[in-house]
Amino acid sequence: MNTNLIQNVLRTEDTLSALPLRLTAGLIFVAHGAQKLFGAFGGYGLEGTGQWMASIGLEPGYLMALMAGGAEFFGGLALILGLLTRPASAVLAITMIVAIFAVHAGNGLFMSNNGYEFGLALAGMSLALFFTGGGRFSLDRALADQLDHPEAGQLAASA
């Protein structure tokens, strides 16, 4: 096992600033992903979202809905937990950039015109988390600490 790669993915700053970003963005992404995947919160589910995606040229629509919904739902859960924050936030930022250019860019900035401001805000939050990592209260931090100091985990287990 390449522990250096794992440590680099899990490494995070020891700050609290990532926590509100993770929780806020994570909640929004989970809700939007649930709309696409399960039809929750007034969403159209995979079938309806897939048909809509196909209608705007994102083919195959069902697969695109599955990928976008999966990225949002599971990536949002990862952000909430602070688990694999950097990879999850990278996937979410790419998902938002695709949404901006495929759906919203032609409508201008403002949400009132179905513009890209909401997607841009979520992309910015995701990129901030990509650069900082999960922060102090994240599973990334706990796992990185365990990899850096395995003897501490062994002491805790023996106690």
N, CA and C atoms as an extended XYZ file, in Angstrom:
477
Properties=species:S:1:pos:R:3:atomname:S:1:resname:S:1:resid:I:1 pbc="F F F"
N         0.850       -1.189        0.000 N   MET     1
C         0.000        0.000        0.000 CA  MET     1
C         0.887        1.241        0.000 C   MET     1
N         0.570        2.177       -0.857 N   ASN     2
C         1.334        3.409       -0.958 CA  ASN     2
C         0.785        4.422        0.043 C   ASN     2
N         1.376        4.435        1.239 N   THR     3
C         0.861        5.316        2.284 CA  THR     3
C         1.138        6.782        1.994 C   THR     3
N         2.186        7.085        1.210 N   ASN     4
C         2.455        8.490        0.867 CA  ASN     4
C         1.313        9.091        0.061 C   ASN     4
N         0.806        8.356       -0.915 N   LEU     5
C        -0.323        8.847       -1.710 CA  LEU     5
C        -1.544        9.049       -0.818 C   LEU     5
N        -1.835        8.084        0.018 N   ILE     6
C        -2.991        8.183        0.924 CA  ILE     6
C        -2.823        9.373        1.864 C   ILE     6
N        -1.618        9.539        2.412 N   GLN     7
C        -1.372       10.670        3.320 CA  GLN     7
C        -1.549       12.003        2.606 C   GLN     7
N        -1.109       12.086        1.341 N   ASN     8
C        -1.275       13.335        0.590 CA  ASN     8
C        -2.740       13.640        0.312 C   ASN     8
N        -3.534       12.616        0.040 N   VAL     9
C        -4.966       12.816       -0.205 CA  VAL     9
C        -5.672       13.252        1.078 C   VAL     9
N        -5.274       12.676        2.212 N   LEU    10
C        -5.942       12.958        3.483 CA  LEU    10
C        -5.410       14.205        4.187 C   LEU    10
N        -4.206       14.646        3.834 N   ARG    11
C        -3.588       15.779        4.520 CA  ARG    11
C        -4.513       16.989        4.476 C   ARG    11
N        -4.604       17.687        5.597 N   THR    12
C        -5.513       18.826        5.686 CA  THR    12
C        -4.949       19.858        6.651 C   THR    12
N        -5.371       21.078        6.489 N   GLU    13
C        -4.981       22.120        7.425 CA  GLU    13
C        -5.725       21.912        8.739 C   GLU    13
N        -5.099       22.310        9.836 N   ASP    14
C        -5.695       22.133       11.158 CA  ASP    14
C        -6.502       23.377       11.539 C   ASP    14
N        -7.510       23.688       10.728 N   THR    15
C        -8.333       24.865       10.975 CA  THR    15
C        -9.806       24.462       11.043 C   THR    15
N       -10.605       25.378       11.547 N   LEU    16
C       -12.053       25.166       11.581 CA  LEU    16
C       -12.753       25.753       10.364 C   LEU    16
N       -12.035       26.486        9.527 N   SER    17
C       -12.675       27.189        8.411 CA  SER    17
C       -13.320       26.246        7.404 C   SER    17
N       -12.821       25.033        7.280 N   ALA    18
C       -13.407       24.087        6.321 CA  ALA    18
C       -14.752       23.540        6.808 C   ALA    18
N       -14.975       23.519        8.113 N   LEU    19
C       -16.187       22.896        8.651 CA  LEU    19
C       -17.472       23.536        8.126 C   LEU    19
N       -17.661       24.852        8.226 N   PRO    20
C       -18.911       25.410        7.687 CA  PRO    20
C       -19.032       25.246        6.172 C   PRO    20
N       -17.914       25.313        5.447 N   LEU    21
C       -17.953       25.074        4.007 CA  LEU    21
C       -18.391       23.649        3.710 C   LEU    21
N       -17.796       22.681        4.409 N   ARG    22
C       -18.128       21.272        4.185 CA  ARG    22
C       -19.587       20.990        4.481 C   ARG    22
N       -20.064       21.466        5.618 N   LEU    23
C       -21.438       21.153        6.025 CA  LEU    23
C       -22.460       21.825        5.111 C   LEU    23
N       -22.224       23.085        4.780 N   THR    24
C       -23.163       23.810        3.927 CA  THR    24
C       -23.189       23.230        2.518 C   THR    24
N       -22.022       23.141        1.901 N   ALA    25
C       -21.959       22.602        0.540 CA  ALA    25
C       -22.431       21.153        0.517 C   ALA    25
N       -22.017       20.372        1.506 N   GLY    26
C       -22.407       18.961        1.556 CA  GLY    26
C       -23.913       18.783        1.610 C   GLY    26
N       -24.573       19.566        2.451 N   LEU    27
C       -26.034       19.482        2.560 CA  LEU    27
C       -26.709       19.837        1.240 C   LEU    27
N       -26.252       20.897        0.603 N   ILE    28
C       -26.840       21.315       -0.676 CA  ILE    28
C       -26.613       20.250       -1.738 C   ILE    28
N       -25.399       19.726       -1.818 N   PHE    29
C       -25.107       18.700       -2.821 CA  PHE    29
C       -25.906       17.425       -2.579 C   PHE    29
N       -26.016       16.986       -1.327 N   VAL    30
C       -26.801       15.781       -1.023 CA  VAL    30
C       -28.248       15.969       -1.466 C   VAL    30
N       -28.822       17.117       -1.154 N   ALA    31
C       -30.220       17.370       -1.524 CA  ALA    31
C       -30.403       17.374       -3.042 C   ALA    31
N       -29.509       18.033       -3.760 N   HIS    32
C       -29.628       18.078       -5.220 CA  HIS    32
C       -29.366       16.713       -5.844 C   HIS    32
N       -28.429       15.967       -5.281 N   GLY    33
C       -28.189       14.619       -5.765 CA  GLY    33
C       -29.376       13.709       -5.518 C   GLY    33
N       -30.025       13.861       -4.363 N   ALA    34
C       -31.219       13.063       -4.047 CA  ALA    34
C       -32.364       13.388       -5.005 C   ALA    34
N       -32.463       14.633       -5.421 N   GLN    35
C       -33.470       14.992       -6.430 CA  GLN    35
C       -33.231       14.220       -7.721 C   GLN    35
N       -31.994       14.191       -8.157 N   LYS    36
C       -31.662       13.541       -9.421 CA  LYS    36
C       -31.752       12.021       -9.327 C   LYS    36
N       -31.266       11.448       -8.244 N   LEU    37
C       -31.206        9.991       -8.122 CA  LEU    37
C       -32.534        9.367       -7.707 C   LEU    37
N       -33.200        9.987       -6.726 N   PHE    38
C       -34.346        9.346       -6.087 CA  PHE    38
C       -35.664       10.084       -6.266 C   PHE    38
N       -35.632       11.246       -6.889 N   GLY    39
C       -36.848       12.029       -7.024 CA  GLY    39
C       -37.260       12.693       -5.714 C   GLY    39
N       -36.344       12.775       -4.765 N   ALA    40
C       -36.640       13.391       -3.465 CA  ALA    40
C       -36.738       14.912       -3.625 C   ALA    40
N       -37.389       15.554       -2.665 N   PHE    41
C       -37.465       17.019       -2.587 CA  PHE    41
C       -38.000       17.637       -3.881 C   PHE    41
N       -38.955       16.983       -4.504 N   GLY    42
C       -39.561       17.514       -5.714 CA  GLY    42
C       -38.747       17.284       -6.976 C   GLY    42
N       -37.733       16.445       -6.904 N   GLY    43
C       -36.913       16.162       -8.076 CA  GLY    43
C       -37.604       15.189       -9.022 C   GLY    43
N       -36.953       14.914      -10.149 N   TYR    44
C       -37.554       14.079      -11.190 CA  TYR    44
C       -36.976       12.669      -11.238 C   TYR    44
N       -36.038       12.353      -10.348 N   GLY    45
C       -35.443       11.026      -10.345 CA  GLY    45
C       -34.555       10.818      -11.562 C   GLY    45
N       -33.979        9.639      -11.663 N   LEU    46
C       -33.051        9.345      -12.751 CA  LEU    46
C       -33.714        9.410      -14.117 C   LEU    46
N       -34.908        8.849      -14.214 N   GLU    47
C       -35.583        8.804      -15.512 CA  GLU    47
C       -35.892       10.208      -16.026 C   GLU    47
N       -36.541       11.012      -15.199 N   GLY    48
C       -36.911       12.365      -15.613 CA  GLY    48
C       -35.703       13.259      -15.824 C   GLY    48
N       -34.725       13.175      -14.922 N   THR    49
C       -33.518       13.984      -15.068 CA  THR    49
C       -32.747       13.557      -16.306 C   THR    49
N       -32.706       12.245      -16.549 N   GLY    50
C       -32.026       11.739      -17.741 CA  GLY    50
C       -32.672       12.230      -19.022 C   GLY    50
N       -33.995       12.245      -19.053 N   GLN    51
C       -34.699       12.750      -20.235 CA  GLN    51
C       -34.396       14.230      -20.454 C   GLN    51
N       -34.403       14.997      -19.370 N   TRP    52
C       -34.100       16.414      -19.490 CA  TRP    52
C       -32.669       16.623      -19.967 C   TRP    52
N       -31.715       15.874      -19.409 N   MET    53
C       -30.317       16.029      -19.821 CA  MET    53
C       -30.146       15.687      -21.299 C   MET    53
N       -30.810       14.643      -21.748 N   ALA    54
C       -30.744       14.287      -23.164 CA  ALA    54
C       -31.330       15.404      -24.024 C   ALA    54
N       -32.393       16.048      -23.535 N   SER    55
C       -33.045       17.105      -24.316 CA  SER    55
C       -32.163       18.335      -24.498 C   SER    55
N       -31.184       18.526      -23.614 N   ILE    56
C       -30.275       19.674      -23.764 CA  ILE    56
C       -28.934       19.249      -24.360 C   ILE    56
N       -28.854       17.991      -24.816 N   GLY    57
C       -27.665       17.539      -25.520 CA  GLY    57
C       -26.647       16.790      -24.696 C   GLY    57
N       -26.935       16.547      -23.429 N   LEU    58
C       -26.027       15.760      -22.593 CA  LEU    58
C       -26.428       14.290      -22.724 C   LEU    58
N       -25.775       13.593      -23.632 N   GLU    59
C       -26.113       12.207      -23.965 CA  GLU    59
C       -25.031       11.246      -23.489 C   GLU    59
N       -25.362       10.030      -23.122 N   PRO    60
C       -26.721        9.538      -22.903 CA  PRO    60
C       -27.284       10.123      -21.605 C   PRO    60
N       -28.473       10.615      -21.688 N   GLY    61
C       -29.085       11.357      -20.589 CA  GLY    61
C       -29.146       10.607      -19.274 C   GLY    61
N       -29.548        9.330      -19.327 N   TYR    62
C       -29.670        8.548      -18.093 CA  TYR    62
C       -28.314        8.421      -17.406 C   TYR    62
N       -27.276        8.138      -18.184 N   LEU    63
C       -25.928        8.015      -17.625 CA  LEU    63
C       -25.454        9.347      -17.062 C   LEU    63
N       -25.729       10.424      -17.771 N   MET    64
C       -25.328       11.748      -17.289 CA  MET    64
C       -26.045       12.094      -15.979 C   MET    64
N       -27.330       11.736      -15.888 N   ALA    65
C       -28.084       11.978      -14.656 CA  ALA    65
C       -27.515       11.134      -13.519 C   ALA    65
N       -27.162        9.898      -13.828 N   LEU    66
C       -26.570        9.016      -12.818 CA  LEU    66
C       -25.229        9.563      -12.341 C   LEU    66
N       -24.414       10.024      -13.275 N   MET    67
C       -23.106       10.564      -12.897 CA  MET    67
C       -23.238       11.859      -12.103 C   MET    67
N       -24.073       12.787      -12.562 N   ALA    68
C       -24.237       14.056      -11.855 CA  ALA    68
C       -24.882       13.829      -10.491 C   ALA    68
N       -25.948       13.022      -10.461 N   GLY    69
C       -26.624       12.741       -9.191 CA  GLY    69
C       -25.727       12.003       -8.226 C   GLY    69
N       -24.974       11.037       -8.729 N   GLY    70
C       -24.057       10.285       -7.869 CA  GLY    70
C       -22.950       11.164       -7.323 C   GLY    70
N       -22.383       12.019       -8.187 N   ALA    71
C       -21.334       12.938       -7.733 CA  ALA    71
C       -21.873       13.855       -6.646 C   ALA    71
N       -23.070       14.405       -6.874 N   GLU    72
C       -23.639       15.341       -5.903 CA  GLU    72
C       -24.020       14.642       -4.601 C   GLU    72
N       -24.722       13.512       -4.702 N   PHE    73
C       -25.198       12.840       -3.490 CA  PHE    73
C       -24.037       12.269       -2.671 C   PHE    73
N       -23.211       11.443       -3.308 N   PHE    74
C       -22.132       10.793       -2.562 CA  PHE    74
C       -20.986       11.747       -2.264 C   PHE    74
N       -20.724       12.685       -3.186 N   GLY    75
C       -19.724       13.710       -2.907 CA  GLY    75
C       -20.153       14.601       -1.759 C   GLY    75
N       -21.443       14.933       -1.713 N   GLY    76
C       -21.967       15.733       -0.603 CA  GLY    76
C       -21.846       15.006        0.729 C   GLY    76
N       -22.149       13.707        0.729 N   LEU    77
C       -21.964       12.918        1.957 CA  LEU    77
C       -20.503       12.919        2.392 C   LEU    77
N       -19.601       12.775        1.422 N   ALA    78
C       -18.166       12.794        1.732 CA  ALA    78
C       -17.761       14.131        2.351 C   ALA    78
N       -18.301       15.232        1.816 N   LEU    79
C       -17.985       16.546        2.383 CA  LEU    79
C       -18.501       16.659        3.811 C   LEU    79
N       -19.714       16.232        4.046 N   ILE    80
C       -20.283       16.318        5.395 CA  ILE    80
C       -19.412       15.573        6.392 C   ILE    80
N       -18.957       14.388        6.001 N   LEU    81
C       -18.115       13.576        6.881 CA  LEU    81
C       -16.661       14.042        6.902 C   LEU    81
N       -16.273       14.801        5.902 N   GLY    82
C       -14.873       15.173        5.787 CA  GLY    82
C       -14.023       13.976        5.397 C   GLY    82
N       -14.571       13.106        4.585 N   LEU    83
C       -13.893       11.883        4.156 CA  LEU    83
C       -13.528       12.006        2.680 C   LEU    83
N       -12.242       11.892        2.380 N   LEU    84
C       -11.760       12.065        1.007 CA  LEU    84
C       -12.232       13.411        0.448 C   LEU    84
N       -12.076       14.430        1.252 N   THR    85
C       -12.569       15.763        0.926 CA  THR    85
C       -11.994       16.291       -0.379 C   THR    85
N       -10.705       16.123       -0.567 N   ARG    86
C       -10.082       16.665       -1.787 CA  ARG    86
C       -10.602       15.988       -3.051 C   ARG    86
N       -10.600       14.653       -3.144 N   PRO    87
C       -11.149       14.053       -4.364 CA  PRO    87
C       -12.630       14.365       -4.560 C   PRO    87
N       -13.404       14.335       -3.485 N   ALA    88
C       -14.839       14.623       -3.602 CA  ALA    88
C       -15.066       16.045       -4.079 C   ALA    88
N       -14.326       16.993       -3.510 N   SER    89
C       -14.531       18.388       -3.903 CA  SER    89
C       -14.063       18.639       -5.334 C   SER    89
N       -13.046       17.922       -5.801 N   ALA    90
C       -12.612       18.065       -7.194 CA  ALA    90
C       -13.710       17.595       -8.141 C   ALA    90
N       -14.312       16.447       -7.843 N   VAL    91
C       -15.397       15.924       -8.676 CA  VAL    91
C       -16.590       16.876       -8.651 C   VAL    91
N       -16.895       17.420       -7.490 N   LEU    92
C       -18.030       18.341       -7.376 CA  LEU    92
C       -17.764       19.649       -8.123 C   LEU    92
N       -16.546       20.154       -8.056 N   ALA    93
C       -16.220       21.376       -8.793 CA  ALA    93
C       -16.370       21.145      -10.300 C   ALA    93
N       -15.898       20.011      -10.790 N   ILE    94
C       -16.039       19.693      -12.215 CA  ILE    94
C       -17.512       19.569      -12.583 C   ILE    94
N       -18.297       18.932      -11.726 N   THR    95
C       -19.732       18.790      -11.967 CA  THR    95
C       -20.396       20.158      -12.084 C   THR    95
N       -20.017       21.089      -11.215 N   MET    96
C       -20.601       22.429      -11.264 CA  MET    96
C       -20.138       23.201      -12.501 C   MET    96
N       -18.895       23.028      -12.904 N   ILE    97
C       -18.406       23.705      -14.101 CA  ILE    97
C       -19.147       23.204      -15.340 C   ILE    97
N       -19.389       21.896      -15.405 N   VAL    98
C       -20.181       21.348      -16.513 CA  VAL    98
C       -21.590       21.931      -16.485 C   VAL    98
N       -22.203       21.989      -15.300 N   ALA    99
C       -23.557       22.553      -15.192 CA  ALA    99
C       -23.581       24.013      -15.633 C   ALA    99
N       -22.573       24.761      -15.243 N   ILE   100
C       -22.519       26.177      -15.618 CA  ILE   100
C       -22.483       26.323      -17.130 C   ILE   100
N       -21.590       25.598      -17.795 N   PHE   101
C       -21.424       25.776      -19.243 CA  PHE   101
C       -22.517       25.084      -20.052 C   PHE   101
N       -23.020       23.955      -19.560 N   ALA   102
C       -24.028       23.219      -20.338 CA  ALA   102
C       -25.433       23.779      -20.158 C   ALA   102
N       -25.709       24.405      -19.014 N   VAL   103
C       -27.081       24.789      -18.704 CA  VAL   103
C       -27.241       26.293      -18.473 C   VAL   103
N       -26.356       26.905      -17.695 N   HIS   104
C       -26.631       28.229      -17.143 CA  HIS   104
C       -25.903       29.398      -17.783 C   HIS   104
N       -24.778       29.188      -18.441 N   ALA   105
C       -23.933       30.301      -18.902 CA  ALA   105
C       -24.676       31.268      -19.821 C   ALA   105
N       -25.519       30.753      -20.688 N   GLY   106
C       -26.240       31.610      -21.624 CA  GLY   106
C       -27.302       32.480      -20.986 C   GLY   106
N       -27.588       32.241      -19.723 N   ASN   107
C       -28.641       32.982      -19.030 CA  ASN   107
C       -28.103       34.114      -18.161 C   ASN   107
N       -26.816       34.343      -18.191 N   GLY   108
C       -26.231       35.398      -17.368 CA  GLY   108
C       -25.932       34.911      -15.962 C   GLY   108
N       -25.562       35.837      -15.129 N   LEU   109
C       -25.124       35.514      -13.774 CA  LEU   109
C       -26.259       35.125      -12.829 C   LEU   109
N       -27.353       35.833      -12.848 N   PHE   110
C       -28.307       35.758      -11.740 CA  PHE   110
C       -29.252       34.559      -11.795 C   PHE   110
N       -29.494       33.992      -10.615 N   MET   111
C       -30.382       32.839      -10.483 CA  MET   111
C       -31.793       33.153      -10.952 C   MET   111
N       -32.221       34.385      -10.799 N   SER   112
C       -33.584       34.745      -11.188 CA  SER   112
C       -33.828       34.500      -12.675 C   SER   112
N       -32.749       34.447      -13.473 N   ASN   113
C       -32.846       34.142      -14.903 CA  ASN   113
C       -32.287       32.758      -15.225 C   ASN   113
N       -32.210       31.874      -14.222 N   ASN   114
C       -31.592       30.547      -14.359 CA  ASN   114
C       -30.121       30.679      -14.739 C   ASN   114
N       -29.478       31.707      -14.179 N   GLY   115
C       -28.070       31.964      -14.448 CA  GLY   115
C       -27.158       31.076      -13.628 C   GLY   115
N       -25.883       31.383      -13.663 N   TYR   116
C       -24.869       30.494      -13.115 CA  TYR   116
C       -24.371       30.875      -11.726 C   TYR   116
N       -24.968       31.843      -11.045 N   GLU   117
C       -24.421       32.282       -9.765 CA  GLU   117
C       -24.418       31.177       -8.712 C   GLU   117
N       -25.443       30.352       -8.650 N   PHE   118
C       -25.509       29.275       -7.655 CA  PHE   118
C       -24.445       28.217       -7.948 C   PHE   118
N       -24.339       27.811       -9.203 N   GLY   119
C       -23.310       26.847       -9.581 CA  GLY   119
C       -21.912       27.383       -9.347 C   GLY   119
N       -21.723       28.669       -9.616 N   LEU   120
C       -20.429       29.298       -9.394 CA  LEU   120
C       -20.074       29.310       -7.904 C   LEU   120
N       -21.053       29.626       -7.062 N   ALA   121
C       -20.816       29.622       -5.618 CA  ALA   121
C       -20.442       28.217       -5.130 C   ALA   121
N       -21.159       27.206       -5.604 N   LEU   122
C       -20.843       25.837       -5.202 CA  LEU   122
C       -19.491       25.386       -5.753 C   LEU   122
N       -19.157       25.791       -6.964 N   ALA   123
C       -17.836       25.466       -7.518 CA  ALA   123
C       -16.745       26.122       -6.681 C   ALA   123
N       -16.955       27.375       -6.296 N   GLY   124
C       -15.982       28.076       -5.454 CA  GLY   124
C       -15.809       27.417       -4.100 C   GLY   124
N       -16.905       27.010       -3.483 N   MET   125
C       -16.821       26.315       -2.200 CA  MET   125
C       -16.058       25.002       -2.358 C   MET   125
N       -16.358       24.288       -3.432 N   SER   126
C       -15.687       23.007       -3.687 CA  SER   126
C       -14.194       23.209       -3.903 C   SER   126
N       -13.828       24.223       -4.674 N   LEU   127
C       -12.407       24.484       -4.911 CA  LEU   127
C       -11.686       24.900       -3.632 C   LEU   127
N       -12.344       25.687       -2.791 N   ALA   128
C       -11.738       26.061       -1.509 CA  ALA   128
C       -11.448       24.813       -0.679 C   ALA   128
N       -12.384       23.874       -0.666 N   LEU   129
C       -12.181       22.631        0.080 CA  LEU   129
C       -11.109       21.760       -0.561 C   LEU   129
N       -10.998       21.811       -1.878 N   PHE   130
C        -9.935       21.077       -2.553 CA  PHE   130
C        -8.574       21.566       -2.070 C   PHE   130
N        -8.418       22.867       -1.919 N   PHE   131
C        -7.131       23.432       -1.512 CA  PHE   131
C        -6.848       23.259       -0.028 C   PHE   131
N        -7.875       23.350        0.825 N   THR   132
C        -7.624       23.277        2.272 CA  THR   132
C        -7.737       21.871        2.838 C   THR   132
N        -8.536       21.032        2.205 N   GLY   133
C        -8.822       19.727        2.797 CA  GLY   133
C        -9.972       19.847        3.774 C   GLY   133
N       -10.237       18.778        4.496 N   GLY   134
C       -11.400       18.693        5.367 CA  GLY   134
C       -11.323       19.478        6.659 C   GLY   134
N       -10.141       19.875        7.084 N   GLY   135
C       -10.005       20.658        8.306 CA  GLY   135
C        -9.948       19.816        9.570 C   GLY   135
N        -9.988       20.499       10.687 N   ARG   136
C        -9.770       19.874       11.986 CA  ARG   136
C       -10.779       18.772       12.295 C   ARG   136
N       -12.056       19.034       12.154 N   PHE   137
C       -13.074       18.045       12.519 CA  PHE   137
C       -13.523       17.274       11.282 C   PHE   137
N       -12.621       16.480       10.737 N   SER   138
C       -12.928       15.675        9.567 CA  SER   138
C       -12.378       14.266        9.753 C   SER   138
N       -12.982       13.326        9.053 N   LEU   139
C       -12.440       11.972        9.070 CA  LEU   139
C       -11.083       11.934        8.384 C   LEU   139
N       -10.873       12.777        7.392 N   ASP   140
C        -9.554       12.872        6.763 CA  ASP   140
C        -8.479       13.144        7.811 C   ASP   140
N        -8.752       14.097        8.660 N   ARG   141
C        -7.786       14.485        9.710 CA  ARG   141
C        -7.518       13.316       10.643 C   ARG   141
N        -8.573       12.645       11.077 N   ALA   142
C        -8.412       11.510       11.989 CA  ALA   142
C        -7.621       10.385       11.336 C   ALA   142
N        -7.916       10.099       10.071 N   LEU   143
C        -7.198        9.038        9.370 CA  LEU   143
C        -5.742        9.428        9.113 C   LEU   143
N        -5.498       10.677        8.752 N   ALA   144
C        -4.126       11.140        8.532 CA  ALA   144
C        -3.324       11.063        9.822 C   ALA   144
N        -3.938       11.460       10.932 N   ASP   145
C        -3.257       11.366       12.227 CA  ASP   145
C        -2.925        9.914       12.561 C   ASP   145
N        -3.847        9.016       12.249 N   GLN   146
C        -3.630        7.595       12.503 CA  GLN   146
C        -2.465        7.072       11.654 C   GLN   146
N        -2.391        7.490       10.400 N   LEU   147
C        -1.286        7.064        9.531 CA  LEU   147
C         0.041        7.669        9.971 C   LEU   147
N         0.007        8.910       10.444 N   ASP   148
C         1.229        9.581       10.889 CA  ASP   148
C         1.738        9.028       12.217 C   ASP   148
N         0.806        8.593       13.074 N   HIS   149
C         1.156        8.117       14.417 CA  HIS   149
C         0.417        6.814       14.720 C   HIS   149
N         0.766        5.705       14.078 N   PRO   150
C         0.029        4.455       14.284 CA  PRO   150
C         0.116        3.943       15.717 C   PRO   150
N         1.172        4.325       16.437 N   GLU   151
C         1.309        3.867       17.830 CA  GLU   151
C         0.216        4.448       18.727 C   GLU   151
N        -0.307        5.634       18.384 N   ALA   152
C        -1.378        6.234       19.184 CA  ALA   152
C        -2.656        5.400       19.063 C   ALA   152
N        -2.942        4.905       17.865 N   GLY   153
C        -4.109        4.050       17.680 CA  GLY   153
C        -3.978        2.729       18.400 C   GLY   153
N        -2.760        2.197       18.436 N   GLN   154
C        -2.530        0.943       19.144 CA  GLN   154
C        -2.669        1.140       20.649 C   GLN   154
N        -2.210        2.286       21.163 N   LEU   155
C        -2.379        2.586       22.581 CA  LEU   155
C        -3.846        2.732       22.946 C   LEU   155
N        -4.602        3.410       22.105 N   ALA   156
C        -6.031        3.602       22.367 CA  ALA   156
C        -6.759        2.265       22.334 C   ALA   156
N        -6.385        1.404       21.403 N   ALA   157
C        -7.048        0.093       21.285 CA  ALA   157
C        -6.734       -0.781       22.480 C   ALA   157
N        -5.499       -0.688       23.026 N   SER   158
C        -5.144       -1.521       24.168 CA  SER   158
C        -5.757       -1.006       25.461 C   SER   158
N        -6.073        0.298       25.498 N   ALA   159
C        -6.665        0.873       26.709 CA  ALA   159
C        -8.100        0.477       26.762 C   ALA   159
